[in-house]
Every structure is written in C-alpha cells, then in structure tokens.
Amino acid sequence: MPKSQVTIRLDKSQLARARKALGAETVTEAIERALSLATEKAEHDAIIRRYGGAGKKDSFADR
C-alpha cells in the first residue's frame, strides 16, 4: 500500500515512551504500530459489542 508523507507535531517524551513500549526503532515504525493497535482494538470492540449479549435470554433472537 502506498504511504503518505505527513508533517505532525508530537510530544517528544510521549513519543519516546511510545517507541519504547512498542519496541519501535523509528518514529514511523512507532506510529504505524500505534495505528495498527488502534484499528485492531476497534475491530475487537465491535466483535465484543455484537456478541456481548451471548448467554442472555433472547440473545440470538434478532440474529
């Protein structure tokens, strides 16, 4: 997938903490990993919302 070049302002200490937490060597790698985590979490949350009623009375009534 083609990549876009962007200009952003980031807090240096927050970026350093994020790079360390994500094990990223570069700023780009840290941002890409953070974006991946955010999109994976959104997908996970959607699954939880969809199936979170399992086991309750009539939980599959409208499916």
Sequence and secondary structure as in RCSB ss.txt:
>XXXX:A:sequence
MPKSQVTIRLDKSQLARARKALGAETVTEAIERALSLATEKAEHDAIIRRYGGAGKKDSFADR
>XXXX:A:secstr
           HHHHHHHHHHHT SSHHHHHHHHHHHHHHHHHHHHHHHHHTTTTSTTTTTT 
